[in-house]
Amino acid sequence: MIEEFEYKGIWWLPDNPEEKISGILKFTPTKGAFLDLIGSFKNTVDMNKCLKPEIILGNSEDGKDITLHKCREIKSKLSSHGFVTSSFHAGEVFVGAHFQRTEDIKFKNLSIHYLYLDEWSNISGFDMENLLNEIVHFPDKKEVTIKYKLPEPIQAAINDYKILLEVRVTLPTLSIVQTEASIKQRTYIKIEPLKEKSFDEYLNIIYRIQEFLSLGVTEPVYPLAIEGMTEVNKRKTEDKAHYQSIEVYYKVSDISNVPKILIPPEMLFTFKNISDRFEVILKKWFEVADLLKPVYDLYFAILYNPRIYLEHRFLSLIQAIEAYHRLTMNNFELREEQHKKRIEEILKTIPQEYRNWLEEKLKYSNEKTLRKRLKELLSDLSDIVDNYISDKDSFINKVVEWRNSLTHPDKKLNEKPEDKELCNLSQKLKQLVEICLLKELGFSSDNIKPTFRTCHEGVK
């Protein structure tokens, strides 16, 4: 789905299969899918109307069945000579099957190959010890044997779904003149529900796993390929069911054409760090997703938008930390009844005409301040954060000071933190959010400390 493609073919609406129009479908991951037709699905009298067909069907010139879903017309033109052209944008493209209705777009399973999944999982079927030995002694032996065994899938049960981490292999091609032979493997996440689910139902899981991997590698992660199986294209031969794979494409915003080269030691955690509790941790990730949604949203918005202004990055990370504290720790200074009593006693001491004003001002006075929240979090995580925040009081003072300065700018002071200092504070706040998320997943301090030190050892 990362790759661009173009299909020439004929296209029609499901309720009017007799009227087929020639056109070209073009897809790029950053812009999405666009269908340019030499003709129109409308009568000339309706040229001013904008069509929004849920589905457009097509056959490519090389024989592929294609379904365009969530379509809308973006351009329609009638020339003075009566020549008509029209263009559509499609939210989703399914290559390999025809779905007549939206409710028919269901899958038995979906397999997703994510960016960095190979590196994060680091599962190999190659016998590397044997291969290394073969290479070292090749000049003397003049013979090399490469051994490969397909790894077994690793399974986790999440609600009504099975999540499998599986490796697929491409074997060498044979040629009359053989000059090379290669074995390539690629790791996929396979999502398999108890019964067929709509594509929209899969999307939430696709995104949740995407975010899980993003936290692990601390870089934006995207689906590079999505394919699935459906009852729509089920075929039977000799009482055996066969399913042709369907490729799925949709727009992915801000995807990088040149992803970074990552290796496991640079990651926050890898599959090997959690291999003995993969199901437990992945299940926990889904369980806390709703509770910590504000934290997730703020953290990943920063991670997926590296070009965000430094000031906005800093403020968003503070919001994430405040949200985490509010959702997981005691949010109030006093018990509710004590706070209520305190306000009543204060209001008794002032003139009646000021009471409503003051009562509104005191409405949220029981909530803890940012300073208090940071102090409690750093104290709770002291055995981890002491590795990179030596002077907690100074750190808290600077964070609070610059948060107040950026949130409530004072023209008299006209003072702004230096980019270097703000960048350093932001990096430490980001680390604090990551530690909090790992803690919620069930990582102990002993689990986090070595991983975190390795991943961020260059940060001061």
N, C-alpha and C positions, 0 to 999 in steps of 0.2 A: 504493500500500500504506500510505501515510500516512493515507489517508482512512477514516473509519468508514463502514460500510454495514450494511444489513439486508435479508435475503431471506426472504420467505415462500414456502413450497413444500412438496413431498412428498419423503420421505426413505426410503431402504431400504438393506439390507445386500446386497453383491454376490452372496452365495450364497442369498439369499432375495428375489428381485426382485418376487415377487407380494405380499409384505406391505409395503405403503407406508403411512407415517405422516405426518400433517401436522405442521409445526413451523416455527420461525423461527430463522434463522441470523443471529447478530449478531457483528460484528467491530470491534474497536478496536485500533490498533497497539500500545498499551501493555499491554493485557490479553489480546489474542489473540481466537480464535474460539470461540463458544459456541453450541451447538444445543439449543434447548428444544423437546421433542416433546410432543404431546398423545397420549400412548400410550407403548408400550415395545416394544423388540425381544425382550423376555424373556417367558416364560410366568409366570403368577402364582406358581407353585411355586418359581421361581428368582429371586424378587424380591430376595433377600438377596445374590445374586451380583453382582459388579461386572464389567461388560463392558468389554473393551479391544479393540474391533474396529480393525484397521489402517485400514480404509476404510469410509466411509459415503458413499453416492451420493445425489444429489438433483436435482430439477428445480425451478427457481424459477417463480413465477407469471408472470413475464415471459419464460419460455422458455429460461433459461440452464441448461446442464449444469454441475453442481458436484460436485467430489470433495473430501471431507474426509479428511485423512490423519493418521495417528498419533493416533487418537481414544481417549479413555477416558471412561467414565461417571463423573460426579461427583455425580449425584443421581438417585434413583428413589423415587417416592412412590405408594402405593396407599391411596386414601381409604376410609373406612368404607362408602361407596356404590359401591365398585368402580371408581372413576375413577382412571386411571393417568397419571402424567406422568413424564418422565425428561429428564435434561440431560447433554450431552456437551461435553468440551473437545477441540478439534482443534488439532494442532500446525501443520498447513499446510492452506491452502485453495487449490484450483485452480478458477478460474471459466472455463468454456468447453469443458470436456471431461470425459468419464467414464473413469477409470482403474479397471479391475476388480481389479488386483493391485498391490502395492507395486513389483514388478519391472517393471511397465508404465509407471511414472512416469519417462519419459525424454524428453529434449528435443533437438531439432536445434540450437537456439540459444536463448539468453536475452538479453534487452536490459534494462538497468537504468538508470534515471534516478536519480542520487544527489543528495542535498542538496549545494549549492554546485558541482555539476559545471558548470553553465552559466557561473558566475563564474570557476571555475578554468581552464576551457578557453578561454573568451572568444573563441569562433569565431562569426563572424557572416556571414550571407549578404547583409546589407543593404549597399548602396552608400552609405556614410555621407557621403562627400565630396559626392556628387551630391545626397543628401538635404539636407545642411546648406545647400548652395547654393540648393536649391529653396525651403527654408523662409525663408532670408534675403531672397530676392527675391519671395516669394509676394505681398505687397501690390501690387507693380507688375505681375507677370505674371498674377496671379489663376489660376494653374494649378500643381499639384504632381504630379510623377511620382515614385513610389517604386519603386526597382529592387531586386529580390531574386533572388539566384542560390543554389540549394542547394549548400552546400559539399560537396566530395568527402570520403568517409570516410577516416580515417587509420588505418592497419593496423599491428599488431605481432604477431609470431609468438612465442608462449610455449609451449614444449613441444609438446603435441599440439593446442593451441588457437590460434585467431586471435582477437585482441582488437582490436575496432574502435571508434574514437571517431567517432560519426556524429551528424549533426544531422537531426532530423525537423521538418517544417513543417506548420502548420495554416493553410490558405488562408482568405480571407474568405468568409463565408456570404452568399448572395444573398437579397434580400428584395424584395417588391413595393414597399415604401416603404424605400429604402436611406438610412439616416442615419449609418452608420459602416461602415468596412471595416478589418479588422486582419489582419496576418500575424504569427503567433506561431511561434517556433522553440524546440525543446527538445533538449538534448544527451543522448545515451545512450552507455553502454558496452555493446557487443554482444559476447557470448562465443560463439564458434562452434567446436566440436570437429570432428575429422575424421569422427566418427560419433556417433550419439546417446549421450548420457550421462545417468545418473540425476540427479535434482535434488540429492541429497546430494553428488554429485561436483562439481556446480557451486558449492555453498555455500562450499567452501574458497576458490575463486577470487573469488567475490563478496566475501568478507570481506577477502581480501588486497588487492584493489583498493580497497575501502572504507578500509582502513588507509593505503594509499598516498596516497589523496586527503586523508585526515585529517592526515597529516604535512605535505602540501603547504599546506593551509589553516590548520593548527594549531588546528582545531576538530573536534568530533565530527561525523562524516558518517554518514548512514543512507540506505538505499534508499528513495526516494519512490514508485517504481513499478517493478514487475518484470513482464515479459511474455515469452512464449516460443512456440515452434512445435514441434509434435510430430507424428509419423506417425499417432498415434491419431485425430486429426481432419483427416487429409488428404482432400481432395476433388478429383476430376478433372472438368474440363469441357473438351470438345473437345481431349482429350489434353494438357491443361495442368494441372499440379498447383497447388492452392490450399490454404493453411493458415490456418485461423482462429486468431487470436491468443488465447493463454490467459493470464489474469491470475493472478499468484501473490501470496499473502499469508501472512505469519507474524508472530508477536509480535516487536516490537522494544522492548527494555527502555529506560526512562529517556529516551525520545525527547522533544525539546523541542517544544512547540506553537508557540513563538515563536522561531524561529532568528534568529541575528544577521544583520545586513546586512553582507556582506563585499565588498570590492573587491580586485582583483588586487594593488595595491601593499601591501596589509596581509598578504599571504600569504608563506609561507616560500619557495615556488617555485610557478610556474604552468606550464601547458602551453607557453606561449610561451617560457619559460626553457629548456625541454628539447625543443622541437619538432624540432630537427635530430637528436636522439638519443633520441626517445621510446621506440622499441623496445628500445634498449640499456639504458636506465635501468629501464624496467618489467621487463625480463627479469632484471636484476640484483636488483631488489626481491624477485622470487620465488626467486632462487637463494640469497640470504642469509637468507631467512625461517626456514629450519630451524636454521641455525647461530646466528642471533641471536634465536631465539624467546624466551628469557628477557628480553632487552632490549625486544623488541616488546611482550611481555605487560605488563611493568611500565610502560612509557611510555604505552601506550594505555589501560591501566587508570586512570591518572591523568587522561589527556586526556578520557576518557568519563565520569569521575566528578568533576566540579568541586567537589562538596560534600564531598569527602574531607577529613578533619581535616588541618590544616596540618602537624602532626608526622608523620603517616603519609605525606603527600605528600613531605616532605623525606627520610624514610627510604627510601621506594620509589625515589626518584630516585638516591639513593646506591647502592642495590642495583643499579639499572640500569647505573650507571657501572662498578661493580665487575664486574658480569657482562660488560659490553662489553670491559673491559680483560682479563679472564680468557680470553675467547674469541678475542681478536684480537691480543693482545700476549704477551710472555713473562711467564708467571705466577709464575715461581720466582726466588728470589735466587741460588741456586747450581744447577749441574747435579745431576741426581739422585744420581750416584755420589759427588759431593763432599759433598752433604748427608748421605747415608747414612754416609759415613766420619766426618763431624763428630759425628753422633749417637752412633756407636759409641765414639768417643774420650771423649765426655762421660759416657756410661754407665759406662765403666770406672772413673771417678773417684769414684763414689758407692757407698754400701753396697748390697748385693744386695736388701735388703727394699724399697728405694725405686725400684728400676730400672723395674719395670713401670709404676708411677705416673708417673714422669718420662717414660718412653718414650711414654706416651699423651699427655702434655702437649706433647711435642715433635713429635707426628705431623704437624701442619700448620704447623710453624714455618718451613718453607721458602717458604711463600706470602707474597707481598708484602703489606705493610700498605696500608690505605686511603690514608694519607699518601703512600706511594711511588707508588701507582697514579695518584692525582690529579696528582702532580708530573710523572710521565711523560706523562700525557695532555695537560696544559697546555703542557708543553714541545713535544710533538709538534705541537700545534695553535696554537702561540704567535702565528703571523702572523694568525690569525683572532680568537682569544680576547683578544688584547691590546686589542681595540676596546672590550671591556666589563669586563675584569678587569685593572685596572692594577697592583694589588698582589697578585701570586699567592700569596706566602708568607702574607700575612694571610688571604686567602680560604681557603687550605688549612687553616690553623690553626683558623679558625672552624668550618669544616665538620667537621673531625675532632673538635674539642672538643664540638660540639653533638650529633654522632652518638653519641659515647661517653656523653654526659650523658643522652640520650633512650633509649639502648639499655641502659645500666647505671646507672639513677638512684641517686644517693647521698643518703640521708636527711639526712646531716649538712650537705651543701651546700644541698640543697633549692632549687637554682637552675635556672631555665628561661629559654631565650632569649625575647626579646621577639618578638611576632608580626611586627612590621615587619622585624626583622633576619632572622627565619626565612623570611619571605616573599621577601625579597630574595635570600637564599642559594638558596632553592628555584628561583626564576626563573632564576638563573644556572646552576644544575645542569641544569635543563630545557633551556636553550639549549645546554649542553655535550653532552647526549644527542642533541639534534637535529643538531648539527654532526657528531657521530660517525656518525649514520645517513646524512647526506648524503654524507659522505666514503666510506662503504661503497657508496653508489650510483654513485660515480664522479664526484661533483662535485669540482672542483679548488678550491684555496683562493681563486683568483681568481673562480671561479663563486660561491662561498659568501659571500665578504666583502660584496659590494654588496647581495646579496639579504638577507643576515642583518642588515645595518645598516639597511636600509629597513624590514624587518619588525619589528625590535625597537629602533628608534632611540629610543623613549621610555623604555627600561629602563635604569636606572642601577645 
